[in-house]
Amino acid sequence: MTIAQDVALKCSIAQAELLQALSLISSAVPSRTTLPVLANILVEATDEGLQMTATDLDLSVSTRAMADVKSEAALTVPAKKLLELVRKLPKEELKLDSKDLTLNVGSKTGRFKFLCIRPEEFPARVNVAADTSLTIDAKQLERMIRRTIYAVSTDETRPALNGALFQVVEGEIRLVATDGHRLARATLKHPGAVKGALKGDVIIPLKALTHLHRLVTESADPVHVELSKNHARFTVGKTSLTTKLIEGPFPNYEQVLPKNNNKHLIVKTADLASSLDRVSVFSDSLTRQVKFALTRNKLTLIVQTPDQGEANEALDVKYDADDLEIGYNAGYLLDILRTMDSDEVDVQLNTPVTAGLLLPGAPADAKGTPALE
C-alpha cells in the first residue's frame, strides 16, 4: 500500500499493544550510527494497524500492532525515547497524531511531542528473492538456536565463524556453530516440504540469531523461512526479521567430528553440571580446566591449581570401558549441559587427546540436537 506522506497520522492504540511491538523491534536500533534516521523507527499507519520497522542496515525487524487508524500516514520516530515513554505510561488507550514532522502521543493526563525525520530517508525494505523457503515449528527452532548459539565465535578476524551455518539437506535441517575450540550442531528431521533448491549453505550472523531466538521464544506461531544468496527472512506471526548473510566459506565441520568414540560415559545431566560448577571454582581463570578421571561406574572431577587450591568430587555413573583421564574446559561443558533437556547425557570418548562428543542421553527425536565439544 502506498501512503501519502503529506497526510497526518492519526490513530488510537492500547499502551500494552504499542509497548509489546516497540519492545520487539527497538533492540534492532543501533546504539551508535552516523545516519540519524537509523536511531528512529519507521511508523506506518495503514488499514491493518501500525506497522513499525527498525534497522541497522544489516538487520531489519518489522512488526504490526493492532490500532484504530483514522488517517493513514508514515514518519520516523526516535526509537529509544518512544520506548522509554510508552513503558512509563499507564495501561490505557493512547492517542497518536502527527503534524508536519512531529508526533504527538496523548494519554489521559499528558501529551508528549516527538521531533521526527521524514520517512523517505528511512532505508527501503529489502526484497528477499528466495531460492529456498520452508516452515519450522517455533519450539523446534528455539531449541536449535539455544543449543548452538553459545559456540558462535566473536573473533572478528574470522568473520565466517561470527554466525551459525544453516543447512537444508534432504529431509533435514542443521544449525552449526564453532569458535575453533568447540563445535555445536543441532539437527532437525524436517517433515515438511522445502520449496526451491538452496544454492550453497548460508551463514546467519550472531546478532540475527539472538533476535530470532527471542522471537521464537515468545511466539507459538510457525516460522516461515526464506533464504537467498545474500539475505534471509524469518517471519513469525506479525513479525519479520531480515538479515544480511555472512560470506563463507564455513569450515568443513564434518571432518572434525569424532568417528571412533566408543567409550560411553552416561551421567545425570544435572548432577554433572552441578559438580562441574562447584569444582571449577578452583580452576585456572583462563583455561578453566577440570580433569575427568574415569574408572568402572565412577567419575571423579579433579582440579589442582597451585595458586587457587584444589577440589575433587566423585559421581556414580554408567561406564564400563578402560580407565581414562582427560581434561576439559569446565565453561565449555557447562555451556553445553545447560542447553540439554534430557535427564542424562551420553559423553562419548576415545583417548585423552581426542575430542569428546556429547549427546542427549535419550534417543534423539525430531527435536534432538547433538552438541559437540
N, C-alpha and C positions, 0 to 999 in steps of 0.2 A: 504494500500500500504506500502511495506517495502522500506525504504530509506537507501541507503548505507551511512554509516557515514564517510567514508574516501573520499567522493566526495565533492567538494567545491560547496557551494550555489552560484547561480548567477541568478539575475533577475532584472527587472525594474518595478517600481510601481509609481503611482501618489501620490504626497505628501498628498493630501486630503484623498485618499483611505487608505493610511497607518495610517494617523492620526486618522481617524474615528475608525479603528479597534483597535488601541492601546488605545484609549480613552475608548472603551467598556470594555476591559479586565484589564487594569492597576490597577483599583481600587480593584481588587481581590488580588493583590500582597500584602502580609503582610508588615506592616511598620517596624516590628521587627521580626526577626527569627534567630534561631540558625543554620538553614540549609541555607548556602549561595545560593544554587541553587533556593530556593523559592523567592529570590529577583529578579530572572530572569524570562523572559517569554520564552516558547519553541516556536521557529520559524521553521516551516516545509515547505519547498518549494516543491510543487507537481505539477502535470499537471493541477490541478484545481485552483492553485493560492497559496497564502501564508496562511497557517493555523497557528494561534497563540493561545497559551494557557497560562493562569496564574492560580495559585492555592496557597492556604494556607493550604492544606491537608483536610480541612473541606469543602471548597468551591472551585469549579473549573469553570472558564469561558473560552470558546473557540469560536473563530470566524474565518471566512475566508475572505481574501481580494483579490480582482482581481489583478493579476500581470502577467507579461510576464516572465514566468520561462524558463530559458535556461538550468539550471542544477539543478537537484533535490537533496536536502540535508537537514540536520537539525542541529540546535545548539541552545543554550540558550543564551539570550542577557539581560544585565541589563535593567530592565523594566523602572524605573523612568528616567534614563539618556536618553534612547532611545526616550521616550515620550517627554521629555523636548527638545531634539534636533529637532525632527520632527516638533513639534509645532512651533519652531522658524525658520524653513526653509521656503523658498518661495514656492508658489504653482506651482510646476513644476515636471517633471519626475525625480525620484531618482533612482540611480543605487546601488544595493546591491550585494556584493560578499564576500565570506569568504575564508580564508586560515588558515589551522590548527584551532586554537581556537580564531580567530579574525574575526570580521565582519566589513567590510568597507561600509560606506554609502557615496555615492558621489552625489553632486549636481553640478550645472553649475559652481559654484565658489569655492567649497570647498570639502574636503574629510575628513571623520571622522572615527576613528578606535575604536571599542569596544572590550575589552577583555572578552571572553565568557567562559562558562563552558560546558563540554561535555553533549550532550543530554541524554546519558544513565543515568545520575544522576537525571534527572527530574522525578518526580513521575509518575507512569503508569496511564493511563486513567482508571477511574472507570467503570466497566461493570455493568449497571443497568439492572438486570433481572426483568423486570416489571411484577408485579402482576396485575396492573391496568394501562390502558392507555386511554387517551381521548384528545380531541381538544377543545380549548376555544378561542373565539374571543378576540383579544388583548385588545380592548377598554373595554370589559366587565371585563376582569381580572384586568386591570388597576384600574377600579372603585372599585372592590372588595378589592384590596390591599390598595388603598388610604383610604377607609372607615373603615379599621381595624388596620392598621399598627401603628397608634398613641397610641393604647391601649396595645401594647405588652410591657411586663414588662422588665426592665433592671436589676432587682434584681437577682443577681447570686445565691442567696440562694434558689431560687425557679426556678430551671432550666426548668421545664415543661412549665413555663409561659414566657420563653425567646424566644418564637416563636408563630406562629399562627396555630391553628388547621385547617387542610384541610380535609374536609369530602366529600365523594362521596356517596350519598344515592339515592334512586330510583327517577330518573328524576331531581335531584337537586344537586348542588354543594354548599358547605358552607365554609366560612372562618371566624374563630372566634378567637378573641384575648382578653385577660384580664390581668390587673395588680393587681387584687384583690380589686380595688376601682371602676373600671368601666369596662364595657364589651361591645365590638362591634362585631356585627355579620353581615356578608354580605351573601346574598343568591342569587343564580342564578338558574333559572329554565332552566335546560340543555336540549336543543332539540336534541342533537346528541347522538350517540351511545357510550357507555362506554364498553371497552373491558376488560374482566377479572373481578375478584371479589376482592375488597380491603380487606386485612386481618387486620382489625382494622383501626382506624383513624391515620393520620400522622401529626407530628408537624414540621413545616418548620421554621428554625431559622430566627431571625430578619435580620441578615446580608444578607442572601439569599433573603429574601423578598425585602430588599432595592435594591439589584442589579436587581432582577426580575422586580420591578416596573419601574426602569429606562429603561430596555429593552423593556417592553411593551408600555411605553410612547413614545418611539422613533420609534416604528415599527407598521405597519398596518398588518403585517403577522399574520396568526393564530398561536396560541401557542399549541404545542404538548406536552402533559404532560405524563410522565412515573413515576409510583410510585412503589417502592419495600419496603421491610421491613425496610431497613436501609438507602436508598437513594431516592432522587427524581431528575428527569432531566426535564428541561424545554427547548424546542427548539423553537426559534423564528427566522425564516428565516435562515441565515447562522450562527447564534449564538446559542450556547447551554450553559446552566448553570446546573451544577451538584452539589448537596449539600448533606451532611450527614443530617439525620433527628435527632431530639431530642427525647430521650426516654421519654415515658409518665409514668403514665397516665396524660392526660389533665383533669382538673376538669369537673365534670358533670354540664356544664353551664346551661342546661335546667331547673335544679332545682331552679336556682335563677332568672329566667325570671319572671317578674311580670305577674300575671294571672288575677287580678281583677282591673286593672287600667281603670275605666270607666269615669273619668273626662278628657275631651278633651280640651286642650288649642291649638287653631290654630293661628299661628302668622307668619308674614312675616320673612323668614329666615334672610335676610339681615338686617332688622330692629332690630331683636333680637340680632344678632351678634354685630351690631354697638353699641347698648345701653349697652350690657354687657361689651364690650371693654372699654367704657367710664367710667361706674361706678366702674369697677374693679380696676381702678387707685387708689381708696381709700381702697381697700380690704387688709386684712392681707396678708403679703407676703408668709406665709406658707399655710394657709387654703384657701385663695382666695375666701372666702365665700361671696355670694350675696343672699339676701332674695328675693323670689318671693312672692309678696302679690297680690292675685287674688280676684277680685270681678267681677260682671257681665260685660263681654266685656271689661275688663280693667286689665292690668298687670302693677304693679309698682315694679321696681327693686330698692332695698334699700341696701345700705352699710353704716354701722356705725362702725368705728374703732377708739377707744379712742385716739390713738397716731397718726392717719393719717387724721382724719376728717370724713366727711360723704357725701353721694351722693344719690340722688333718681331720677328716670326717669320713666315716665308713657308712656305706649304704648296702642293703640287701638287694641284689639284682638277679637277673637271669643271664648267666654267662657260663659257657662250658668249653670254651676254646683254650688255647695255650695262654699262660701268664703273659701279661703285656703291660708295659709302661709307655705312656705317650703324653705329650704336653699340648695344651690348648690355651688360647686366649679366652679367659672367662667371659669377657664382654661380648665377644663374637657368639659364644654359645648361648649366653643369656638372651641375646637379640633373637636367636632362632627359637629357643624354648618358649619365649613369651608370645610368639605368634601361633603356637600349636594349640589346637583344640582337643587333641586326643589325650587320654589318660596316661598313655605310655609313649615313649619314644624309642625307636629302634636305631641304635648307633652302630653303624657297620664299619668295621676296622680291618686293617691288614697288617701293616708294620708300623714301627714307631716313626717312620719318616714319610709315610704316605698319607694322603688326605683322608679324612673321615667323612662318612656320609650319614646324615640324619634324616630320618623319615618318621611320619606319624606311626605309632605302634599298631593301630588298627589298619586293616587293608584300605588302601586309598579308594575312595568312591569318586563320583563325578566332581566332587569338590576337593579331592585330595591334592595336596600341594607339597611335594617333597622339597625339603630345603637342604642345601649342600653347604659344607664348610671346609 
